[in-house]
């Protein structure tokens, strides 16, 4: 029996050695580098690969350029009479889109109206964002009685019918473009304030905020430099919707005769042509088409921003 054990011991050792050599060879053939993770795509990369976003940017860019260069392309007062009334689109080379009931050029009105509508929309959205983010950030970050007081204020303004309140403000304030922007901002800031409050409440207890407090950062620095950049994605998406809503509100006020009478806007053009819908429907249809294209472009850009800033989509996977 001992002789059999002694005889099989070398064979066992040889088998173990062969197994070790085989394992080493197999491990040498393996790729030592871990599998590459899918590369994260940046916001601009995702936007460039989104056809609806490109279409929206092209439409909005064309309308913005038309409004920006309106004084150069159509000098003079767009409310002045430049031709015979009721010229249909294509009937006159000097008036490609025709004239209205008073002989005012419709193309010039569309160009100058783009300037007014975009300026009021951007101004109202910017003012509403500043007020809403400030109130929402203070409520969400401070908490306690500050949050309770500001939340009640947000709820009170939010429960009022926004368009009814807007009509009241527009009727009380002087009818100028600046006051229209202020009135629109006064009825739109609660939406972004609620969003900012929610974001700040969820971020104020994160580790990076606690670390900033531990090294002595002040409240203002924490809010502006630490929390606000992380809360911006949903706020930026909401901003595009606010611009579109502000343009629609301005058009509605001008249609009702509550806009600035000294400037031409798309809403006022629709209001001026509503009495001639049977005989000259183009006078209302063309500015209405301009409003539709602008709002559509802003919505396409807003949807693309929502997709690009979604962290689940940026990583290309989980």
ChimeraX commands (.cxc) that place a marker at each C-alpha (Angstrom):
marker #1 position 0.00,0.00,0.00 radius 0.5
marker #1 position 2.76,2.52,0.77 radius 0.5
marker #1 position 4.42,1.67,-2.54 radius 0.5
marker #1 position 1.14,2.52,-4.43 radius 0.5
marker #1 position 0.89,5.86,-2.64 radius 0.5
marker #1 position 4.48,6.66,-3.44 radius 0.5
marker #1 position 3.89,5.72,-7.06 radius 0.5
marker #1 position 0.82,7.89,-7.45 radius 0.5
marker #1 position 2.27,10.95,-5.63 radius 0.5
marker #1 position 4.42,12.08,-8.60 radius 0.5
marker #1 position 1.47,11.65,-10.95 radius 0.5
marker #1 position -0.73,13.78,-8.69 radius 0.5
marker #1 position 1.90,16.51,-8.43 radius 0.5
marker #1 position 2.34,16.47,-12.22 radius 0.5
marker #1 position -1.44,16.85,-12.71 radius 0.5
marker #1 position -1.54,19.82,-10.31 radius 0.5
marker #1 position 1.38,21.46,-12.08 radius 0.5
marker #1 position -0.29,21.03,-15.47 radius 0.5
marker #1 position -3.50,22.57,-14.12 radius 0.5
marker #1 position -1.60,25.58,-12.78 radius 0.5
marker #1 position 0.20,26.08,-16.09 radius 0.5
marker #1 position -3.07,25.83,-18.00 radius 0.5
marker #1 position -4.70,28.41,-15.71 radius 0.5
marker #1 position -1.78,30.81,-16.12 radius 0.5
marker #1 position -1.89,30.47,-19.90 radius 0.5
marker #1 position -5.63,31.03,-19.96 radius 0.5
marker #1 position -5.34,34.10,-17.77 radius 0.5
marker #1 position -2.66,35.48,-20.01 radius 0.5
marker #1 position -4.96,35.24,-23.02 radius 0.5
marker #1 position -7.70,37.21,-21.24 radius 0.5
marker #1 position -7.96,40.95,-21.67 radius 0.5
marker #1 position -6.81,42.47,-18.37 radius 0.5
marker #1 position -8.67,45.74,-19.04 radius 0.5
marker #1 position -12.25,45.97,-17.72 radius 0.5
marker #1 position -15.05,46.39,-20.25 radius 0.5
marker #1 position -15.50,49.96,-21.34 radius 0.5
marker #1 position -18.57,51.73,-20.09 radius 0.5
marker #1 position -20.74,53.61,-22.55 radius 0.5
marker #1 position -19.44,57.14,-22.92 radius 0.5
marker #1 position -21.58,59.88,-21.46 radius 0.5
marker #1 position -23.01,62.22,-24.03 radius 0.5
marker #1 position -23.07,65.95,-23.40 radius 0.5
marker #1 position -26.14,68.12,-23.63 radius 0.5
marker #1 position -25.11,69.76,-26.90 radius 0.5
marker #1 position -24.25,66.39,-28.43 radius 0.5
marker #1 position -27.72,65.06,-27.67 radius 0.5
marker #1 position -29.34,68.23,-29.00 radius 0.5
marker #1 position -27.38,68.03,-32.26 radius 0.5
marker #1 position -28.56,64.44,-32.72 radius 0.5
marker #1 position -32.22,65.37,-32.13 radius 0.5
marker #1 position -33.96,66.27,-35.44 radius 0.5
marker #1 position -36.98,67.98,-33.80 radius 0.5
marker #1 position -34.60,70.15,-31.78 radius 0.5
marker #1 position -32.76,71.18,-34.94 radius 0.5
marker #1 position -36.04,71.99,-36.67 radius 0.5
marker #1 position -37.21,74.05,-33.68 radius 0.5
marker #1 position -33.88,75.89,-33.47 radius 0.5
marker #1 position -33.98,76.66,-37.20 radius 0.5
marker #1 position -37.54,78.03,-37.03 radius 0.5
marker #1 position -36.87,80.08,-33.92 radius 0.5
marker #1 position -33.56,81.35,-35.30 radius 0.5
marker #1 position -35.21,82.48,-38.54 radius 0.5
marker #1 position -37.97,84.32,-36.67 radius 0.5
marker #1 position -35.44,85.91,-34.31 radius 0.5
marker #1 position -33.29,87.10,-37.23 radius 0.5
marker #1 position -36.37,88.51,-38.95 radius 0.5
marker #1 position -37.27,90.47,-35.84 radius 0.5
marker #1 position -33.69,91.56,-35.22 radius 0.5
marker #1 position -33.18,92.98,-38.70 radius 0.5
marker #1 position -36.74,94.28,-39.09 radius 0.5
marker #1 position -35.68,97.97,-38.89 radius 0.5
marker #1 position -33.17,97.36,-41.69 radius 0.5
marker #1 position -35.40,95.22,-43.89 radius 0.5
marker #1 position -38.51,97.35,-43.39 radius 0.5
marker #1 position -37.49,100.86,-42.33 radius 0.5
marker #1 position -40.10,103.29,-41.21 radius 0.5
marker #1 position -43.23,102.87,-39.17 radius 0.5
marker #1 position -44.91,99.50,-39.77 radius 0.5
marker #1 position -48.24,101.11,-38.87 radius 0.5
marker #1 position -48.00,103.57,-41.77 radius 0.5
marker #1 position -50.03,103.13,-44.97 radius 0.5
marker #1 position -47.81,101.98,-47.83 radius 0.5
marker #1 position -50.23,100.70,-50.49 radius 0.5
marker #1 position -53.76,100.00,-51.52 radius 0.5
marker #1 position -55.92,98.15,-48.98 radius 0.5
marker #1 position -56.92,94.51,-49.26 radius 0.5
marker #1 position -54.03,93.42,-51.48 radius 0.5
marker #1 position -53.85,89.62,-51.36 radius 0.5
marker #1 position -50.51,87.81,-50.96 radius 0.5
marker #1 position -48.69,87.67,-54.28 radius 0.5
marker #1 position -50.79,90.40,-55.90 radius 0.5
marker #1 position -48.06,93.04,-55.64 radius 0.5
marker #1 position -44.29,92.71,-55.83 radius 0.5
marker #1 position -43.89,95.53,-53.33 radius 0.5
marker #1 position -46.13,93.73,-50.84 radius 0.5
marker #1 position -45.34,89.99,-51.06 radius 0.5
marker #1 position -47.80,89.06,-48.29 radius 0.5
marker #1 position -50.37,91.70,-49.17 radius 0.5
marker #1 position -51.80,94.59,-47.19 radius 0.5
marker #1 position -54.48,94.90,-44.53 radius 0.5
marker #1 position -57.71,96.87,-44.55 radius 0.5
marker #1 position -55.84,100.17,-44.20 radius 0.5
marker #1 position -53.09,99.48,-46.71 radius 0.5
marker #1 position -50.35,98.54,-44.20 radius 0.5
marker #1 position -47.78,96.02,-45.35 radius 0.5
marker #1 position -48.36,92.65,-43.66 radius 0.5
marker #1 position -44.79,91.38,-44.09 radius 0.5
marker #1 position -43.43,94.49,-42.37 radius 0.5
marker #1 position -45.97,94.00,-39.60 radius 0.5
marker #1 position -44.90,90.36,-39.16 radius 0.5
marker #1 position -41.22,91.33,-38.95 radius 0.5
marker #1 position -41.74,94.13,-36.44 radius 0.5
marker #1 position -44.30,92.02,-34.60 radius 0.5
marker #1 position -41.71,89.28,-34.18 radius 0.5
marker #1 position -39.43,91.82,-32.55 radius 0.5
marker #1 position -42.12,92.89,-30.08 radius 0.5
marker #1 position -43.49,89.43,-29.32 radius 0.5
marker #1 position -40.07,87.87,-28.71 radius 0.5
marker #1 position -38.92,90.81,-26.61 radius 0.5
marker #1 position -41.99,90.68,-24.38 radius 0.5
marker #1 position -41.85,86.88,-24.17 radius 0.5
marker #1 position -38.17,86.79,-23.22 radius 0.5
marker #1 position -38.47,89.72,-20.80 radius 0.5
marker #1 position -41.51,88.27,-19.04 radius 0.5
marker #1 position -39.93,84.81,-18.79 radius 0.5
marker #1 position -36.64,86.22,-17.47 radius 0.5
marker #1 position -38.39,88.35,-14.85 radius 0.5
marker #1 position -40.65,85.47,-13.84 radius 0.5
marker #1 position -37.64,83.16,-13.53 radius 0.5
marker #1 position -35.76,85.60,-11.31 radius 0.5
marker #1 position -38.72,86.14,-8.99 radius 0.5
marker #1 position -39.78,82.50,-8.96 radius 0.5
marker #1 position -36.31,81.04,-8.41 radius 0.5
marker #1 position -35.56,83.57,-5.67 radius 0.5
marker #1 position -38.76,82.85,-3.73 radius 0.5
marker #1 position -38.61,79.10,-4.34 radius 0.5
marker #1 position -34.94,78.90,-3.35 radius 0.5
marker #1 position -35.55,80.83,-0.13 radius 0.5
marker #1 position -38.51,78.63,0.77 radius 0.5
marker #1 position -36.84,75.34,-0.06 radius 0.5
marker #1 position -33.46,76.10,1.49 radius 0.5
marker #1 position -34.48,77.86,4.69 radius 0.5
marker #1 position -37.49,75.71,5.59 radius 0.5
marker #1 position -39.40,76.38,8.82 radius 0.5
marker #1 position -41.57,79.47,9.04 radius 0.5
marker #1 position -39.92,80.95,5.94 radius 0.5
marker #1 position -41.02,77.96,3.88 radius 0.5
marker #1 position -44.52,78.05,5.38 radius 0.5
marker #1 position -44.97,81.78,4.70 radius 0.5
marker #1 position -43.62,81.73,1.14 radius 0.5
marker #1 position -45.50,78.53,0.32 radius 0.5
marker #1 position -48.77,80.17,1.33 radius 0.5
marker #1 position -47.91,83.14,-0.89 radius 0.5
marker #1 position -47.18,80.84,-3.83 radius 0.5
marker #1 position -50.42,78.94,-3.30 radius 0.5
marker #1 position -52.50,82.12,-3.07 radius 0.5
marker #1 position -51.16,83.51,-6.35 radius 0.5
marker #1 position -51.27,80.10,-8.01 radius 0.5
marker #1 position -54.94,79.57,-7.19 radius 0.5
marker #1 position -56.01,82.81,-8.89 radius 0.5
marker #1 position -57.05,82.41,-12.55 radius 0.5
marker #1 position -53.89,83.57,-14.33 radius 0.5
marker #1 position -55.46,85.05,-17.43 radius 0.5
marker #1 position -58.17,86.87,-15.48 radius 0.5
marker #1 position -55.50,88.34,-13.21 radius 0.5
marker #1 position -53.45,89.25,-16.28 radius 0.5
marker #1 position -56.39,91.11,-17.86 radius 0.5
marker #1 position -56.95,93.03,-14.64 radius 0.5
marker #1 position -53.29,94.02,-14.40 radius 0.5
marker #1 position -53.15,95.00,-18.07 radius 0.5
marker #1 position -56.24,97.16,-17.65 radius 0.5
marker #1 position -54.82,98.93,-14.58 radius 0.5
marker #1 position -51.23,99.44,-15.75 radius 0.5
marker #1 position -50.26,101.78,-18.60 radius 0.5
marker #1 position -50.45,100.00,-21.97 radius 0.5
marker #1 position -46.75,99.70,-22.82 radius 0.5
marker #1 position -44.55,96.76,-23.78 radius 0.5
marker #1 position -42.63,96.93,-20.50 radius 0.5
marker #1 position -45.75,96.90,-18.34 radius 0.5
marker #1 position -47.10,93.95,-20.33 radius 0.5
marker #1 position -43.92,92.02,-19.60 radius 0.5
marker #1 position -44.23,92.85,-15.89 radius 0.5
marker #1 position -47.90,91.82,-15.83 radius 0.5
marker #1 position -47.17,88.50,-17.55 radius 0.5
marker #1 position -44.28,87.80,-15.17 radius 0.5
marker #1 position -46.56,88.55,-12.21 radius 0.5
marker #1 position -48.89,85.68,-13.14 radius 0.5
marker #1 position -46.27,83.13,-14.28 radius 0.5
marker #1 position -43.66,83.16,-11.50 radius 0.5
marker #1 position -45.54,80.76,-9.12 radius 0.5
marker #1 position -44.96,77.82,-11.49 radius 0.5
marker #1 position -41.19,78.12,-11.42 radius 0.5
marker #1 position -41.26,79.00,-7.71 radius 0.5
marker #1 position -42.91,75.68,-6.85 radius 0.5
marker #1 position -40.40,73.83,-9.01 radius 0.5
marker #1 position -37.43,75.63,-7.45 radius 0.5
marker #1 position -38.74,74.99,-3.94 radius 0.5
marker #1 position -39.02,71.26,-4.64 radius 0.5
marker #1 position -35.51,71.07,-6.10 radius 0.5
marker #1 position -33.91,73.02,-3.26 radius 0.5
marker #1 position -35.68,70.96,-0.61 radius 0.5
marker #1 position -34.34,67.75,-2.14 radius 0.5
marker #1 position -30.78,69.07,-2.57 radius 0.5
marker #1 position -30.20,70.93,0.69 radius 0.5
marker #1 position -29.39,67.71,2.62 radius 0.5
marker #1 position -27.07,66.21,0.01 radius 0.5
marker #1 position -23.49,65.37,0.92 radius 0.5
marker #1 position -21.92,68.14,-1.15 radius 0.5
marker #1 position -24.10,70.73,0.62 radius 0.5
marker #1 position -23.19,69.35,4.04 radius 0.5
marker #1 position -19.53,69.42,3.03 radius 0.5
marker #1 position -19.84,73.05,1.96 radius 0.5
marker #1 position -21.37,73.94,5.32 radius 0.5
marker #1 position -18.66,72.09,7.20 radius 0.5
marker #1 position -15.89,74.15,5.60 radius 0.5
marker #1 position -17.64,77.42,6.43 radius 0.5
marker #1 position -19.44,78.44,3.23 radius 0.5
marker #1 position -22.17,81.04,3.73 radius 0.5
marker #1 position -25.80,80.50,2.82 radius 0.5
marker #1 position -25.62,82.72,-0.26 radius 0.5
marker #1 position -22.58,80.91,-1.60 radius 0.5
marker #1 position -24.15,77.50,-0.99 radius 0.5
marker #1 position -27.38,78.52,-2.74 radius 0.5
marker #1 position -25.74,80.18,-5.75 radius 0.5
marker #1 position -22.64,78.03,-6.30 radius 0.5
marker #1 position -23.63,74.62,-4.93 radius 0.5
marker #1 position -27.39,74.02,-5.12 radius 0.5
marker #1 position -28.51,76.24,-8.00 radius 0.5
marker #1 position -26.30,74.62,-10.69 radius 0.5
marker #1 position -27.71,71.20,-9.75 radius 0.5
marker #1 position -31.29,72.51,-9.81 radius 0.5
marker #1 position -30.97,74.25,-13.18 radius 0.5
marker #1 position -31.94,71.45,-15.66 radius 0.5
marker #1 position -35.70,71.37,-14.87 radius 0.5
marker #1 position -35.74,75.15,-14.50 radius 0.5
marker #1 position -34.18,75.63,-17.94 radius 0.5
marker #1 position -36.78,73.33,-19.49 radius 0.5
marker #1 position -39.55,75.29,-17.76 radius 0.5
marker #1 position -38.09,78.55,-19.07 radius 0.5
marker #1 position -38.76,77.56,-22.69 radius 0.5
marker #1 position -42.38,76.84,-21.83 radius 0.5
marker #1 position -42.65,80.18,-20.02 radius 0.5
marker #1 position -41.44,82.06,-23.11 radius 0.5
marker #1 position -44.06,80.34,-25.27 radius 0.5
marker #1 position -46.80,81.06,-22.72 radius 0.5
marker #1 position -45.75,84.70,-22.48 radius 0.5
marker #1 position -45.96,85.11,-26.26 radius 0.5
marker #1 position -49.45,83.61,-26.27 radius 0.5
marker #1 position -50.55,85.84,-23.38 radius 0.5
marker #1 position -49.23,88.96,-25.10 radius 0.5
marker #1 position -50.99,88.00,-28.31 radius 0.5
marker #1 position -54.26,87.47,-26.41 radius 0.5
marker #1 position -53.99,90.85,-24.69 radius 0.5
marker #1 position -53.21,92.64,-27.96 radius 0.5
marker #1 position -56.10,90.83,-29.64 radius 0.5
marker #1 position -58.42,92.19,-26.94 radius 0.5
marker #1 position -57.07,95.71,-27.41 radius 0.5
marker #1 position -55.09,95.77,-24.14 radius 0.5
marker #1 position -51.66,95.82,-25.76 radius 0.5
marker #1 position -49.37,98.70,-26.63 radius 0.5
marker #1 position -51.19,100.78,-29.29 radius 0.5
marker #1 position -47.95,102.41,-30.45 radius 0.5
marker #1 position -46.34,99.19,-31.73 radius 0.5
marker #1 position -47.46,96.39,-34.00 radius 0.5
marker #1 position -47.67,92.86,-32.65 radius 0.5
marker #1 position -48.99,89.59,-33.95 radius 0.5
marker #1 position -51.96,89.71,-31.61 radius 0.5
marker #1 position -52.96,93.20,-32.71 radius 0.5
marker #1 position -52.71,92.13,-36.36 radius 0.5
marker #1 position -55.08,89.23,-35.70 radius 0.5
marker #1 position -57.44,91.58,-33.88 radius 0.5
marker #1 position -57.38,94.07,-36.76 radius 0.5
marker #1 position -58.24,91.38,-39.30 radius 0.5
marker #1 position -60.98,89.56,-37.37 radius 0.5
marker #1 position -63.68,91.76,-38.95 radius 0.5
marker #1 position -62.61,90.63,-42.43 radius 0.5
marker #1 position -62.36,86.88,-41.94 radius 0.5
marker #1 position -64.79,86.23,-44.82 radius 0.5
marker #1 position -63.17,88.55,-47.34 radius 0.5
marker #1 position -59.56,88.79,-46.16 radius 0.5
marker #1 position -58.81,85.82,-43.93 radius 0.5
marker #1 position -55.07,86.08,-44.71 radius 0.5
marker #1 position -54.83,89.20,-42.52 radius 0.5
marker #1 position -55.46,87.07,-39.42 radius 0.5
marker #1 position -54.12,83.76,-40.70 radius 0.5
marker #1 position -50.56,84.95,-41.40 radius 0.5
marker #1 position -49.84,86.40,-37.92 radius 0.5
marker #1 position -51.61,83.40,-36.41 radius 0.5
marker #1 position -49.26,81.13,-38.38 radius 0.5
marker #1 position -46.28,83.11,-37.06 radius 0.5
marker #1 position -47.47,82.59,-33.47 radius 0.5
marker #1 position -48.04,78.89,-34.10 radius 0.5
marker #1 position -44.56,78.39,-35.58 radius 0.5
marker #1 position -42.89,80.27,-32.73 radius 0.5
marker #1 position -44.70,78.34,-30.01 radius 0.5
marker #1 position -44.07,75.07,-31.86 radius 0.5
marker #1 position -40.34,75.83,-32.09 radius 0.5
marker #1 position -40.13,76.65,-28.39 radius 0.5
marker #1 position -41.97,73.45,-27.48 radius 0.5
marker #1 position -39.66,71.37,-29.67 radius 0.5
marker #1 position -36.63,72.95,-28.02 radius 0.5
marker #1 position -38.15,72.43,-24.57 radius 0.5
marker #1 position -38.78,68.73,-25.25 radius 0.5
marker #1 position -35.24,68.33,-26.55 radius 0.5
marker #1 position -33.79,70.05,-23.48 radius 0.5
marker #1 position -35.83,67.79,-21.25 radius 0.5
marker #1 position -34.42,64.75,-23.04 radius 0.5
marker #1 position -30.85,66.07,-23.13 radius 0.5
marker #1 position -30.77,67.01,-19.46 radius 0.5
marker #1 position -32.34,63.76,-18.29 radius 0.5
marker #1 position -29.55,61.90,-16.45 radius 0.5
marker #1 position -30.99,58.53,-17.50 radius 0.5
marker #1 position -30.45,59.42,-21.14 radius 0.5
marker #1 position -27.09,61.15,-20.81 radius 0.5
marker #1 position -25.27,58.00,-19.72 radius 0.5
marker #1 position -26.48,55.89,-22.60 radius 0.5
marker #1 position -27.87,53.28,-20.24 radius 0.5
marker #1 position -28.31,52.79,-16.55 radius 0.5
marker link #1:1,2 radius 0.2
marker link #1:2,3 radius 0.2
marker link #1:3,4 radius 0.2
marker link #1:4,5 radius 0.2
marker link #1:5,6 radius 0.2
marker link #1:6,7 radius 0.2
marker link #1:7,8 radius 0.2
marker link #1:8,9 radius 0.2
marker link #1:9,10 radius 0.2
marker link #1:10,11 radius 0.2
marker link #1:11,12 radius 0.2
marker link #1:12,13 radius 0.2
marker link #1:13,14 radius 0.2
marker link #1:14,15 radius 0.2
marker link #1:15,16 radius 0.2
marker link #1:16,17 radius 0.2
marker link #1:17,18 radius 0.2
marker link #1:18,19 radius 0.2
marker link #1:19,20 radius 0.2
marker link #1:20,21 radius 0.2
marker link #1:21,22 radius 0.2
marker link #1:22,23 radius 0.2
marker link #1:23,24 radius 0.2
marker link #1:24,25 radius 0.2
marker link #1:25,26 radius 0.2
marker link #1:26,27 radius 0.2
marker link #1:27,28 radius 0.2
marker link #1:28,29 radius 0.2
marker link #1:29,30 radius 0.2
marker link #1:30,31 radius 0.2
marker link #1:31,32 radius 0.2
marker link #1:32,33 radius 0.2
marker link #1:33,34 radius 0.2
marker link #1:34,35 radius 0.2
marker link #1:35,36 radius 0.2
marker link #1:36,37 radius 0.2
marker link #1:37,38 radius 0.2
marker link #1:38,39 radius 0.2
marker link #1:39,40 radius 0.2
marker link #1:40,41 radius 0.2
marker link #1:41,42 radius 0.2
marker link #1:42,43 radius 0.2
marker link #1:43,44 radius 0.2
marker link #1:44,45 radius 0.2
marker link #1:45,46 radius 0.2
marker link #1:46,47 radius 0.2
marker link #1:47,48 radius 0.2
marker link #1:48,49 radius 0.2
marker link #1:49,50 radius 0.2
marker link #1:50,51 radius 0.2
marker link #1:51,52 radius 0.2
marker link #1:52,53 radius 0.2
marker link #1:53,54 radius 0.2
marker link #1:54,55 radius 0.2
marker link #1:55,56 radius 0.2
marker link #1:56,57 radius 0.2
marker link #1:57,58 radius 0.2
marker link #1:58,59 radius 0.2
marker link #1:59,60 radius 0.2
marker link #1:60,61 radius 0.2
marker link #1:61,62 radius 0.2
marker link #1:62,63 radius 0.2
marker link #1:63,64 radius 0.2
marker link #1:64,65 radius 0.2
marker link #1:65,66 radius 0.2
marker link #1:66,67 radius 0.2
marker link #1:67,68 radius 0.2
marker link #1:68,69 radius 0.2
marker link #1:69,70 radius 0.2
marker link #1:70,71 radius 0.2
marker link #1:71,72 radius 0.2
marker link #1:72,73 radius 0.2
marker link #1:73,74 radius 0.2
marker link #1:74,75 radius 0.2
marker link #1:75,76 radius 0.2
marker link #1:76,77 radius 0.2
marker link #1:77,78 radius 0.2
marker link #1:78,79 radius 0.2
marker link #1:79,80 radius 0.2
marker link #1:80,81 radius 0.2
marker link #1:81,82 radius 0.2
marker link #1:82,83 radius 0.2
marker link #1:83,84 radius 0.2
marker link #1:84,85 radius 0.2
marker link #1:85,86 radius 0.2
marker link #1:86,87 radius 0.2
marker link #1:87,88 radius 0.2
marker link #1:88,89 radius 0.2
marker link #1:89,90 radius 0.2
marker link #1:90,91 radius 0.2
marker link #1:91,92 radius 0.2
marker link #1:92,93 radius 0.2
marker link #1:93,94 radius 0.2
marker link #1:94,95 radius 0.2
marker link #1:95,96 radius 0.2
marker link #1:96,97 radius 0.2
marker link #1:97,98 radius 0.2
marker link #1:98,99 radius 0.2
marker link #1:99,100 radius 0.2
marker link #1:100,101 radius 0.2
marker link #1:101,102 radius 0.2
marker link #1:102,103 radius 0.2
marker link #1:103,104 radius 0.2
marker link #1:104,105 radius 0.2
marker link #1:105,106 radius 0.2
marker link #1:106,107 radius 0.2
marker link #1:107,108 radius 0.2
marker link #1:108,109 radius 0.2
marker link #1:109,110 radius 0.2
marker link #1:110,111 radius 0.2
marker link #1:111,112 radius 0.2
marker link #1:112,113 radius 0.2
marker link #1:113,114 radius 0.2
marker link #1:114,115 radius 0.2
marker link #1:115,116 radius 0.2
marker link #1:116,117 radius 0.2
marker link #1:117,118 radius 0.2
marker link #1:118,119 radius 0.2
marker link #1:119,120 radius 0.2
marker link #1:120,121 radius 0.2
marker link #1:121,122 radius 0.2
marker link #1:122,123 radius 0.2
marker link #1:123,124 radius 0.2
marker link #1:124,125 radius 0.2
marker link #1:125,126 radius 0.2
marker link #1:126,127 radius 0.2
marker link #1:127,128 radius 0.2
marker link #1:128,129 radius 0.2
marker link #1:129,130 radius 0.2
marker link #1:130,131 radius 0.2
marker link #1:131,132 radius 0.2
marker link #1:132,133 radius 0.2
marker link #1:133,134 radius 0.2
marker link #1:134,135 radius 0.2
marker link #1:135,136 radius 0.2
marker link #1:136,137 radius 0.2
marker link #1:137,138 radius 0.2
marker link #1:138,139 radius 0.2
marker link #1:139,140 radius 0.2
marker link #1:140,141 radius 0.2
marker link #1:141,142 radius 0.2
marker link #1:142,143 radius 0.2
marker link #1:143,144 radius 0.2
marker link #1:144,145 radius 0.2
marker link #1:145,146 radius 0.2
marker link #1:146,147 radius 0.2
marker link #1:147,148 radius 0.2
marker link #1:148,149 radius 0.2
marker link #1:149,150 radius 0.2
marker link #1:150,151 radius 0.2
marker link #1:151,152 radius 0.2
marker link #1:152,153 radius 0.2
marker link #1:153,154 radius 0.2
marker link #1:154,155 radius 0.2
marker link #1:155,156 radius 0.2
marker link #1:156,157 radius 0.2
marker link #1:157,158 radius 0.2
marker link #1:158,159 radius 0.2
marker link #1:159,160 radius 0.2
marker link #1:160,161 radius 0.2
marker link #1:161,162 radius 0.2
marker link #1:162,163 radius 0.2
marker link #1:163,164 radius 0.2
marker link #1:164,165 radius 0.2
marker link #1:165,166 radius 0.2
marker link #1:166,167 radius 0.2
marker link #1:167,168 radius 0.2
marker link #1:168,169 radius 0.2
marker link #1:169,170 radius 0.2
marker link #1:170,171 radius 0.2
marker link #1:171,172 radius 0.2
marker link #1:172,173 radius 0.2
marker link #1:173,174 radius 0.2
marker link #1:174,175 radius 0.2
marker link #1:175,176 radius 0.2
marker link #1:176,177 radius 0.2
marker link #1:177,178 radius 0.2
marker link #1:178,179 radius 0.2
marker link #1:179,180 radius 0.2
marker link #1:180,181 radius 0.2
marker link #1:181,182 radius 0.2
marker link #1:182,183 radius 0.2
marker link #1:183,184 radius 0.2
marker link #1:184,185 radius 0.2
marker link #1:185,186 radius 0.2
marker link #1:186,187 radius 0.2
marker link #1:187,188 radius 0.2
marker link #1:188,189 radius 0.2
marker link #1:189,190 radius 0.2
marker link #1:190,191 radius 0.2
marker link #1:191,192 radius 0.2
marker link #1:192,193 radius 0.2
marker link #1:193,194 radius 0.2
marker link #1:194,195 radius 0.2
marker link #1:195,196 radius 0.2
marker link #1:196,197 radius 0.2
marker link #1:197,198 radius 0.2
marker link #1:198,199 radius 0.2
marker link #1:199,200 radius 0.2
marker link #1:200,201 radius 0.2
marker link #1:201,202 radius 0.2
marker link #1:202,203 radius 0.2
marker link #1:203,204 radius 0.2
marker link #1:204,205 radius 0.2
marker link #1:205,206 radius 0.2
marker link #1:206,207 radius 0.2
marker link #1:207,208 radius 0.2
marker link #1:208,209 radius 0.2
marker link #1:209,210 radius 0.2
marker link #1:210,211 radius 0.2
marker link #1:211,212 radius 0.2
marker link #1:212,213 radius 0.2
marker link #1:213,214 radius 0.2
marker link #1:214,215 radius 0.2
marker link #1:215,216 radius 0.2
marker link #1:216,217 radius 0.2
marker link #1:217,218 radius 0.2
marker link #1:218,219 radius 0.2
marker link #1:219,220 radius 0.2
marker link #1:220,221 radius 0.2
marker link #1:221,222 radius 0.2
marker link #1:222,223 radius 0.2
marker link #1:223,224 radius 0.2
marker link #1:224,225 radius 0.2
marker link #1:225,226 radius 0.2
marker link #1:226,227 radius 0.2
marker link #1:227,228 radius 0.2
marker link #1:228,229 radius 0.2
marker link #1:229,230 radius 0.2
marker link #1:230,231 radius 0.2
marker link #1:231,232 radius 0.2
marker link #1:232,233 radius 0.2
marker link #1:233,234 radius 0.2
marker link #1:234,235 radius 0.2
marker link #1:235,236 radius 0.2
marker link #1:236,237 radius 0.2
marker link #1:237,238 radius 0.2
marker link #1:238,239 radius 0.2
marker link #1:239,240 radius 0.2
marker link #1:240,241 radius 0.2
marker link #1:241,242 radius 0.2
marker link #1:242,243 radius 0.2
marker link #1:243,244 radius 0.2
marker link #1:244,245 radius 0.2
marker link #1:245,246 radius 0.2
marker link #1:246,247 radius 0.2
marker link #1:247,248 radius 0.2
marker link #1:248,249 radius 0.2
marker link #1:249,250 radius 0.2
marker link #1:250,251 radius 0.2
marker link #1:251,252 radius 0.2
marker link #1:252,253 radius 0.2
marker link #1:253,254 radius 0.2
marker link #1:254,255 radius 0.2
marker link #1:255,256 radius 0.2
marker link #1:256,257 radius 0.2
marker link #1:257,258 radius 0.2
marker link #1:258,259 radius 0.2
marker link #1:259,260 radius 0.2
marker link #1:260,261 radius 0.2
marker link #1:261,262 radius 0.2
marker link #1:262,263 radius 0.2
marker link #1:263,264 radius 0.2
marker link #1:264,265 radius 0.2
marker link #1:265,266 radius 0.2
marker link #1:266,267 radius 0.2
marker link #1:267,268 radius 0.2
marker link #1:268,269 radius 0.2
marker link #1:269,270 radius 0.2
marker link #1:270,271 radius 0.2
marker link #1:271,272 radius 0.2
marker link #1:272,273 radius 0.2
marker link #1:273,274 radius 0.2
marker link #1:274,275 radius 0.2
marker link #1:275,276 radius 0.2
marker link #1:276,277 radius 0.2
marker link #1:277,278 radius 0.2
marker link #1:278,279 radius 0.2
marker link #1:279,280 radius 0.2
marker link #1:280,281 radius 0.2
marker link #1:281,282 radius 0.2
marker link #1:282,283 radius 0.2
marker link #1:283,284 radius 0.2
marker link #1:284,285 radius 0.2
marker link #1:285,286 radius 0.2
marker link #1:286,287 radius 0.2
marker link #1:287,288 radius 0.2
marker link #1:288,289 radius 0.2
marker link #1:289,290 radius 0.2
marker link #1:290,291 radius 0.2
marker link #1:291,292 radius 0.2
marker link #1:292,293 radius 0.2
marker link #1:293,294 radius 0.2
marker link #1:294,295 radius 0.2
marker link #1:295,296 radius 0.2
marker link #1:296,297 radius 0.2
marker link #1:297,298 radius 0.2
marker link #1:298,299 radius 0.2
marker link #1:299,300 radius 0.2
marker link #1:300,301 radius 0.2
marker link #1:301,302 radius 0.2
marker link #1:302,303 radius 0.2
marker link #1:303,304 radius 0.2
marker link #1:304,305 radius 0.2
marker link #1:305,306 radius 0.2
marker link #1:306,307 radius 0.2
marker link #1:307,308 radius 0.2
marker link #1:308,309 radius 0.2
marker link #1:309,310 radius 0.2
marker link #1:310,311 radius 0.2
marker link #1:311,312 radius 0.2
marker link #1:312,313 radius 0.2
marker link #1:313,314 radius 0.2
marker link #1:314,315 radius 0.2
marker link #1:315,316 radius 0.2
marker link #1:316,317 radius 0.2
marker link #1:317,318 radius 0.2
view
